[in-house]
Amino acid sequence: MVSLSEKDNRIFLKNEWKKVEFNIESGRFSIFDINSEKNIVNNAYAMVRIYTIDEGKGKSAGKKKPEAIKISLTDDYKRTWKIDNSKDEIGSGKKAIIKQFNVEFQIVLILEITLYDNIDAVQVQISIENNTENKYIEDFFPVYLTQTEDSGELNLGSIEDLRVLKIGYQSWSNSRIMNPFDEDRLPSIGWARFPHHFNYHESRPSGQIRSNYFTIIKNIKTEENILFGFLTHKNQHTQVILDFDEKNKKFVGLRTRSQADGIIIKRDETIKSEQLLILYSDQDIKNILKYSELTGKISSALQSSENIRGYCTWYNYYENITEKDCLDNLVQLRANKSNKPIDYFQLDDGYQIVCGDWPEPANKKFPHGMKWLVEKIKEPGLKPGLWIAPFLISPLSKVYKEHPDWVVKNEKGKPIAGAWNPNLYGGSVSKFKFFRGIFSTLYVLDTTNPEVQDWLYNLFSKIVDDWGFEYIKIDFIYAAALKGIRHERVTRIQAYRKGLEIIRSAVSDDTFILGCGAPLASSIGLVNGMRVSCDTAPAWDPFYSKLSRKLLKLPSTPAVLPAMANNMLLSFFHRNWWINDPDCLMIRKKNSGLSLNEVRTQITLIGLTNGIYMISDNLTTLDVDRFRLIRKFIPVDDISALPLDLFDSEFVRPNISPCHIYDRKVETEFDSWHITGLFNWNDETEEDLILKLSDIGLNPDKKYHVFEFWSEKYLGTFQNEIIIPKLYKHSCHLLRICEVRNFPQLIGSTFHFLQGKAEIINYQFDEESLQIKIDMEFPGYNQEDLIIYTPTRLYPYGSEHESINCNCEIVKAEPHYLIINVEFTDSATLTIDLSKGD
């Protein structure tokens, strides 16, 4: 329970874990951790920046942008306070409400600090109440620490031991682990800045790290870490900004920023920041999971139990996709469908001629139109999906020519740039338009314009209700949040969410919406799935990627390496905010720059993410052995692996810091085990690898079986640590780790990468008869191996077996394990009799 006390002009809120002290005289507050007995945040304060004149109009008139006015709780005005009971989606507790009336600007600054009865968390929110003429809010800072000016302190130990998790702005933006003095750079060219960064127009001083939505700062020696993260994201973009002094090796400041973008606050109106959560502990993974779960809960994240398994046209056909290509691949999916576990067929970019003029009813590339194609997709029992870039339009489009007033403008009244993309511009039609497209821009629809809102609603109603699509991928949607002048004066995030709300309202609740190129947290509650990486490609890290990073400081270009790195770092959002989309899988041999090891690394990581599972190859030419890989990694539950060495990751390329240990637990009625991916992202072989059992949460004093999936080898039993075979460049090991028991147990399987979760519905050992009974179900034709451990008391030589609906053969009998080859279609039962062993 939360208690309240007051002493020496200070108020104290206290629960089992934290104590918050607010100094009425100074206007500052501190947070004390009871377990570690130290102040983790010292002398923080809250602040708002406002304008008294319209800074937008000032700029458009050619005037210098006015300086923002800082209004802080530390200003020399009287402060009053009260305590209220608090109850929200997170829990119950008490809230301290501190008010300060700024006489000069006739504004009341209100700070709310909440402690919960049953949750170790501190929540902070700031708001302002305007008592006079209109003003303009630039941004809120619920927590503001500046060590150099006012002894503000973040007490986490030596700065050289700190690591920071930086979260990117949108789907394609890089997230990474950083040292305090790593360069958090912007691309050197403007057109590469605005898609990946919300504040692309702001300079980035040396020693500054900006993380979107939340960050976690960890001392890698003491393990203590603190998370600052915004819980709500419906009105303002949020950032956590850290400043460090590299020369003097010290922390300079921290700002939690909730951006209001100069919106108007009218007389007698109150506007609030987004809600900020602060978590402190010695368990970084649990802190991030807790934040993700609470944010999803309070932001009404959409929940879905479905596993999305599908086919996407993009990474084989790109913008050259045709109706015939779709039909050819549908023929392949229809043939022996049970062996191709795919439920969705998604048509990606390229079906349109010009962005904005979506097919009505058909065009040269799709002469029969979308409704006819949907019927063809449904014939083999598949669900139809469609890609669209709803907020972009080409200057060549009929829509723009008829409605030039529908787009977002700059201060000079010109359309703002939403993207440079020759294909969307209209470049797939003729070479002339291609070259024109390189130097031309796509414009941004104004989602606050009622006519645009009607157009969007009607478009998506047609896509779902008339054409019949059930899965929609909306791409480049960051465009709706770009800086510009709109029909209504709202924040950029309000404009963005208005567009998504219209789309969501136009389609049924059963329609799956996948966000891509999307502001991440600002999309919670409106999308079912979210891309959490840059585009992939059938290449690991090609020359053009290296060149663009070096010369242009581009954060990433389409490739496997940067995409997979981001997927690991954002695993925490899966099933908390949406279903993660790790982007498509490419396993083909032809027209690919990926080696077999790189294909295995890609599919292993995508399987472990357990998110949207999309294949993007030409199925008409795909080799049989690669088809088998698809079935081995289909998602069968809703659990994502987690990067357990999160803060030990290092840069393998500029801005790319993938983790090496990606682990999840598997639980069934007959046993539990860990599936652990070990990855080598480097360009050389790694020797003498050791995995400590404690690193994956296992008891180092117990013994564990280890089976490696790709080599199909039983590595033996291990205690305390596992000695790992060498790992070649860009490759991985996929380990099944289970505790040694004194009865015959499954220790490996080649059917599916979870090794027992997907294909075995029942496993029993009878101590009296010494028989193992295994019931199996896996759709389609199967012929793979099961590996079963036999204790010393049960020697496996001479064991017999019986089978129902399958062919079964003991292909190997070692002193302590059996390898059993099982061949069946759909389901099987087999019995292994160990009583006959020699």
N, C-alpha and C positions, 0 to 999 in steps of 0.2 A: 504494500500500500504506500501511496505517496503521502509524505508528511510535510508540513509547512512550519517554518519558524522565522523570527525576525530579531535582529540584533545590530546595534550600532549603524542604523540607517542602511542595513542590508537585509534582503529577503533570501530565504533558502528553501528550495524544493529538493526533497530527498526521497529516493526509493531504495530498494535493496542493492542496486548496482551503481547509481550515480547520484551526485549532489550538484545542483546548479545554484550558483550564488549570483545575485544581481545587486550591484552597488547603486543605490538610489541617487547618491550624491554625484558619482562620476558618469553614470549612464552606461557602465560596462558590465559584462558578465563573464563568468568563468565556469568551467565544467570539471568536476572532480570525480575521478574513478575510485570507488571505495575499495575494490579488490586490490589494486596496485598501490593505493594510497598516494596518488599524485594528481595534480592538476594537469589535465591533458590539453585544455584550451584555457588560456589566460588572457584576461582583459580584452575580450572581443567586444565589438559593438555593432549596431545595425545602422544602415544608412540608405538614403534614397537620393537619386539625382533627378532634378527637374529643370524645366525651362519655364520662364514666365511669358515668353513670346514663342510663336510658332517657328522653331528652327528650320523646318522644311520650307516655309514661305520665305524666311530670311535668305536661304541659299538660292532659291529660285529667282529672287530679286537681285542676285549678284552680290549679296552681302556676305561678310564673313560669318561663319557659323558661330552662334553665341556660345559662351562658356556655360556648361551645365552647372547648376547651383547644387551644392552638396548640403543635404539636411540630415543631421546625425543625431542620435540619442545622446551624444556627448556634448551637444550644443548647450549653451548656458541659459537654459530655460527650466522651469519647474517640471518635475516628473511626479506623476501619481501612479498608484498601482492597486490592483485587486487580484484575488484568487477565485477562479471559477472551476467547477467540476468540468471535466472534458470526456467526451465519448465520440469516437469515430470508427471507421472500418478497421482500424488497427487494434483498438482497445480502449479501456477506461483509465482515467487518471485525473491529474489536476493541471491547471494552466495558469501561469502567471501572466497577467496583462498589464503592461507598462505603457503609460501614455505621456506624451510631451507635447505641449502646445507651443508652436513656433509663432511668436507674435509678429515678426517681420513679414512672414509670408502667409499668415493666417492658415496654417496647416497643422493638423494633429498627426503626430507620428506615433504609431501603435506597434509595439512588439509583443508577440505571444510566444511563450516558451512552455512546452508541454512535457511532463514526465508521465510515464504509464505505470500502472499498478503491477502488471505482469510481463512487461517487455523491457528489455535493457536497451532503451533508445531514448534520444532527446529529439524533440521536434521544435523547429523555430520557423516563425513566419512574421513578416513585417507588412504593414499596410499604412496608407495615408488617407486622411479625411480632409477634404478641401472646404474651407468656410468662406471663400470669396470667389473672385472671377476665375475663369478657366485657366488651368495650367497644363503642362505637358510633361508626362513622366518618361524619363529616359530608361532608368533601371533601378531595381531594388537590390540591396545587399543584406540579406538576413544575418549573415556572419561576416564581419570584416576584421581582419587582423593585420596590423602593420607594426612589425617589431621595431623598426628603426625610429618611428615617431613616438610611440606611446607604450612601449614595452609589451605589446601584444606578443603572445608566445604560443607556438604549437610544440608541445613537449613530447618529442618522440626520440630524443637522443641525438647522437652525432649525425650531422647532415650527410656525411660521406657514407653512412650506412642506410640511407633512405632510398627507396624505390617507389615510383609513382605509376599507377595504372592510368593511362590516358585513353579516354573513350572518344572515338570519332563521331562526327556530327550526323552523317547519314550512312546508308547501306554500304556505299563504296569507300567511305573514308577509313583511313588506317587507324586502328587501335593498337596500342603497344605499351610495353613496360619501359620506363625511362629512368635514368639516373637524374638527379636534380640539375645537372649541367649539360645534359644532352640537348642538342638543338631541336627545338620544336618549330620547324620552319614552314613557311608558306611557299607554294610554287612560285617560280620566278616570272611566270607569265599569267596575266589576268584571267584568261579564259579557263585556266586550270584551277583557279582559286575558288570561284563562286559555287561550283557544284559540291565541292568537298568541305567547305568551311562556311558556317553561318555568318561569321563576322569577317568575311573576305576583304572588306574595305578597311579593316583596322590593322595597324602595324603590330608586329610581334617582336618586342624587345628581347635582347639576349638575356638568358636566365629565366625566361618565363615559360611555363607549361600551362596550356589550356585544355581542360578536359570537359567534354560535353555531358551534361546530365548528372554525372557523379564522378568521383575519383576515390581511390583508396591509396593511402600512403603508408608504407610499411618499413619498419626497421628490420633488416634481414638478419641482424644478430640477436636482437631480443625477441623477435617475432611479433611484437606489439604493432598494431595497425589501427588507423582511424579512417573511417569512411564518411565523406560528406556527399550526400546525394539528395536530389530533389525527388519528392514523392509524387507530385502532381505536375502535369505538363500540358494542360489544356489551353492556356492563354499566352504563356511567355516561354521563349527559349531560355534554357538554363545552362550555366557553365560554372565550373570551379576553376579559379585562376590562381596559380602558385607562382611566387616570385622568389628567386634565389640569387645571392651574390656570390659568384664564382670566385672572384678575387679574394674575398675575405672568408669564403667557405661558411656562409651562414644563411639561415632562413630569413627572408625579408618580409613576406606577407602572404596572406590567403584571402581571397574574395569569393564568396558564393553569390553569383550574379543571376538575377531573374530579369530578363530584358523586356521592357514595356514598349520600346520602339517609338517613343514620343506620342503615345496615345493621350487623348484629352481626358482630364479629370475635371468634371463640372462642379459647380457650387453644390455643397451638401452631398457630394458623392464620395464613396469610399472604394478604393481599389487595393487589392492585396497582391503580394508576391505569390509565387508558387511555394508550396510547403517544403521545408528542408529537413532532412533526417540526418542525425549524427550517430554513428555506431563506433564503438571502440572495444577491441578485444585482442587476444593473441591468436586468433584463428581467422586468417584472411578469407579463405574459401567460404566459410560459414557466414562471415559478414556480408560478402557479396551476394550469396544466395538469399540471405535474410532480406537485404535491401531489395533485390529483384522480386522476391515474393510479396513483400509489403507494397511495393510500388504497383505491381500488377493488380493487387487486391484493391487498393485505394483508387486506382485509375480505371477500374472495371475492364480489365483485360478480357478479351474473348477467349473462351475455353472450347477446345475441340478434342475429342478422343480419337479422331480419325488419323490414320497414317497415310500421308499423301505419297503415292508411288506412281510415277508417270513418265511420259515421253515428251521431250521438248525439241522443237525443230531448229533452234538457233545455232548451236555450236557445230552443226555440220553444214547447214544450208545458208545460214546467216540471212542477209536481205534478199538472196536469190531464190528463196523458197517458192514453190509453185503448188498448184492444186494437185498435179500429178505426183509430186514428191510425197505429199501427205497420203495420197491413196496407196502408193507403193509401200510405205511403211505400215499403213493400216492392214494391208494384206499380210505382212509378216506377223503382225500382232494377232491377227485373227487365226493364223495357222498355229495349232498347238498352243493355244492361249495359256493353258495351265502351266506351261514351262516358262512363260514370260509374265512374271507377276506384276503387271502394270494395270493401273485402274484409270489413269487420266491420259489424254492426248492433248497437249497444249501447243497451239499454233503461235509462234513468236513473231517478232518484228519482221517486216518484209512483205506482208500481204497487201499493205496499203500502197498507193501510188505517192501520195503527199500526206504529211502529218496534219491531221485535222479533218481531212476528207476521208473518213472511214467508209468502207465499201457499202454502197447503197444502189442496187442490191449486189452488184458484182463489178469486177474490173478485168483487165486483160490477163492478170496472173491467176485470178480465181473466177473464171467465167460463170460458174454456177452459183456463186455467192456463198455467204456464210451460213445461211439456214440449211442449204443443201449439204454443205460440208459437215455441219453438226449431225445431220441424219446419218451420214457415212461413218462418222466417229462412233455413234451410238450403236451401229449395227453389230459390232463384235462385243458389245457390252461395256464400252469405255465411256468415261465422262469427258465432255468437251471443255477445253480451256482456251483462253484467248489472251494475247498480250495487247496492251494499248498504252499510249502515252497521253493521258487525258488532259493535261494542263499545258501542253505545248501545241503550237500551230505554226505551220510554215507560211511565210509571206506569199508563197505561190498558191496557197489553199483557197478554195472557194469560200470557206468560212471567213478567212481574214479579209478577202476582197469585199465581201458583203457586209462585214461587221468590224471595220478597223478600230472602232471604239471599244471593243471587247477586251483589249489587251492592257497589261500593266505598263505604265509610262514612267519615264524619268522626269527630273525637274524641268527639263526643256520640252517636255511633251512628246518625246520620242519613245517608241516601244523599247522596253528593256530586252536584253539578250537572255534567253532561257537556256540555250545550249547551242553548240556548233556541231551539227551532225549531218553530213551530206546525204545519207540515206533518208533520214526523216525530212530533210529539206525538199527532197524530190529527186535525189541523185541516182536512184535506181532506174530511172526512165531513160535518161540520155546522158552522154558524156558531158555535154554542155552544162546540164544542170548539176552534174557531179562536181565539176570544177567551180561552178558558181556557188555550190553549197559549201565548199571548203571555206569560202570567204564571207559567207552569209550566216545570218543568225536565225534561230527559231524564236518566236515570240511566246509570251506567257499569258494565258487566259486569266482574267481578273475574276476570281471566285467570289468576290463580294458583289459583283454586278448581277442583278436579278435576271437579266436576259441570259447571261452565261450559266447561271444556276439552272434555269429551265432547260437550256441546251444540254447540259451535263446530265440532268435527270432523264431527259428523253432518250439520250444516247445509250445510257446504261440500262434503262428499261427495255430498249430495243435489243441490246446484246443478250439480256437474260430472258425476257419474256417472249420476244419474237424469234431471235436467232436460236436461243436455247442453250447458251453457254452456262456452265455451272461452276467454272473456275476462271477467275480473272486476275491476270498479273498486270498491275498498274505501275508503270515505269517512269523514271525521270520526274518523280512527283515532288522532289525538292523545289521544283520551279515555282510552285504556288507559294513558297515561303521566301522568295527572293525580294530584295529591297526595291521599293518602287512606290508610285502613287496609284492608289486604287479608288474605286467608286466609293467605298466606305473607309473611314479612318479606323483601322483596327491594327492589332499587332500582326506581325508576319505569321506567327503561329496560329492566330485566330483565323487568318485568311486561309492558311493551309488546311486546318481542321474543318473549316466550312466546306471546302472542296471535297474532303473525304466523307464528311457527314452526308452530303448530297448523294455521292456515289453509293454509300452504304444504304441510304433510305430508298434508293431506286431499285435495289436488288433484294432478293429474298434473304432471310436469315440463313438459309441453307447454302447460299452462294459463298464459295471460298474466295476471299480477296487476299492476294499476295502483294505486299508492298515491295518496291525496289527503287533504288535511288531515293530513299525516303528518310526524312528526319526521324531518327530512331524512336526515342521515348515519346515524341509528340504524336506518334501514330498509335499508341496503345489504346485499345478499346474500339478501334475502327478497322483494323486489319486482322485477318486470321493467321497470316504468316508473314515473315519478313526476311528478305535477303540480308545477310549479316556479313557480307564480304564484297570486295570488288568483283568484277567479272573474272571468271576463269578463262582458260583457253587450252587447246591441245599442245601446250608447251610449258616447261617448268619455270624458267626465268630467261626468256629470249633476249637476244642482243638489243632489240629496240627498247625493252624494259630497262636494261642497264644504262643505255644511252640517255633515255628520258630522265632517269633519276639523277644522272650526273650533270647533264647540261641544263635541264629545265626544272630540276628539283620536284618533278612530279611524284606524288605520294605512291602511286601504283598504276600499273597498266595491266590489262588482262593477262593472267598467267596463273598456274596452279599454286606456286609458292606463296605469293601475297594473299591469295584467296583463302588457302587453307590456314595460314597463320591467323587471320582475322576470325575465322570460324571457331578456332580453339578459344580465343580470348573472349568471345561473346557467347560462349556456351551457357552462361548463367541465365540468359534471357529465355531459353527454350522452355516452353510450357508455363513460364511465369508471365511473360508479356505476349507471347504468340508462339507459333511453331517456327523454329529457325529454318531458314533456307540456306544451305551451304553452297548453293549454285549447282550446276549440272555435273553429272559424271560422264566422262569420256573414256572409253576403254578400247577403242578401235586400234588396229595396227596401221591401217592405211590413213594417209593424210593426217598424221599425228607426229609431233616431235617428242612424245613421251616414251621413255624406256619402260620395260616391264616393271622394274622396281618403282618407278614414278607412278605408274598406273596403280600398283598395289598400295602405295602410300596414299594416293588420292582416294581410292575406294575405301581403304581402312579408316581414314579420318572421317569421310562422309558417313560411313556406317556407324562410327562411334558417336557422331553428332546426333544421329537418330532423328533427324529432321525431315524436311521434304526431300524426296529421293527421286530425282529426275535424270533419265538417260538422254543423252543428246548425240547419238551416233546415227549413221545410216544403217538401219536394221537389215536392209536388203543385202548388205555386203559384210555384215559382222560375223567374225569367226565363231564357231561353235564353242570353243574353249572360253572365249570372252563372254558369250551368253551365259555360261555357267556362273561366271563371277557375279552377274547381276542378281541371281537368285540367292547367292551366298550372303548378300549384304542388305537384303530388304529389311526395313524396320518392322519389328513385331511388337514393340512396346513403346512407352513414352519417356524413357529415361535417357538423358544425354550423359556422355562421359564428361569429366571435368579435368582441366589442366592443373595437375597437382603441384607442378613445379613453376607455378605462375610467375613468381618474382625472381626465379633463377634464370629466366629466359634472357638470351642475349641477342643483339642484332646480328643476323646473318647477311642482311643487306640494309642499307639506309632505310629507316622507318619500318623494318620488318623484324619482329622479335617473336618467333613462334616458340611454343613450349615443347618439351621433349617427352613428358609423361602425361598420357591422356587415358584416364581410368574410369571405369564404372563398375558397380556391383550388379550381379545377376542373382535373382532369388527365384527359386521354384519350390514346389511342395516337397521335392526329394533331396534338394541340396542348395547351397549357395556358393558363389565363387566370384572372383574378379576377372574382368576382361581388361587387359592393360595394353595400350599401344605405346611402343617406344619408337621415337622418330629421330632420324638423322637428317637434318636440313642442310648440313654443310656439304661442301664440294669435295670432301675426302672421306675415306673410311674411318670409322671410329673403332678403336680396339679396347679390350679390357674393360668392358662396361659392367657396372655393378648397380643393381636396383635394390635398395634397402626395403625390406618388407614394411617397415614403419612408415616409409614415404607414401604408401598406398593404404595406410590405416590398418595394417595387419599386425598381429602379435609376433614380434621377432623371436620369441621363445618357442613358438610352435613350428612344426614342419609342414611344408606345403609342396604339392605336386605342381609342376610347371610343364605345360604343353605349348609348343609354338605352332601357330596355325599355318603360316605360309610354307614352312619347310616340312610340315606334318611330322614333327619330331617331338618325342617325349624327352624333355631335358633332364628329368630326374626330380628328386626331392631336395628342398633347400630349407635352411633355417637362418634367420637373421638377415641374410642377403642372398640375392640371386645373381649368379655369374652368367652374364649374357654373351652369346656368340657375337663376333664382330659384326658391325652394322655398316653396310656399304653406303656410299653417298646417295642421298635422296631416297633412302629405303626405310623400312620399318620392320619391327617384330610385333606380332600380335599374340600375346600370352594369355593362356587360361591358367589361373592360379587358384588352387583349392586346397583346403586343409586336409592333411593325411588322416584317414580314419581306419579303424580296424575291421573293415568289411569291404567287399568289392564296390568300387565307386567309379562313376564316369569321370575321366580326367581329360578327355579331349574328343573332338568331333570335327570332321571335315565338311559336314552338311551346311553349316551356317556359322558365321563368325562369332555368334554368342555361344556356340558349342554346347547345346543342350536345352536352350530356352525355346528355340523355334520349332525343333523337330521332335522333341521327346515330350509326351504328355503324361507319361507315367514310368517311373523306374523303381523297382522293388527288389530287395534281396531277402530271401527267406532263409533264416538261419538253420532251420531244421532240414530242409531239403537241399540246402546249398545251391539254390537256383536263383538266377537273376531273370526277372521278367521286365521287358521293355516294350511299351506301346508307343508307336511313332505316327506322326501325321505331318506331312509336308506336301503341298500341292504339286502335282505333276510327277514326271519320272525322276527318280533319284537313284544314284549309285555312289555311295560314299562310305567312309569308315567311321566306326566308333572305337575309342580307345578306353579300355577298362582296366583299372588297377586291381590286382589281387594280392592280399596280404600273404605273408610267408606261410601262414597256416593253410592257405588254399592254393596249392600249386596248380597252375593253369594247364600244364601239359596233359593231353588226352581229354580235355573238356569236350562235351557234346552240346549240340544245339538243336532246337526245333524252331520252325518259323511258320507264320500264317500270312498269306498275301505277299510274300517276299522271298527272294533268294538270299541266303545267308551263308557266309563262309568265314571261318577263323583263318585269317591269312598269316597271322604271326602270333606265337605264344612264347613270350619271354618269361624269365623267372618271376617277374612281378607285374606283368601287364599283358593284355590281349589286344590284338587289332582285329576287329570284326568288320568285314565288308558286307554291306547291306544294300540290296537292290529291290526297290518297290515303286509302286505308283500310288500316290495319295496317302495311303496308310498301311501300317504293318504291325505285327506283333512277333517278337522273338523271345525265346527262352534259352538261357545259357546254363547248362548243368555242370557245376564245378565239382560235384561229388565223384565224378568219374576221372578226375585229374590224377596223374601219377604222383 
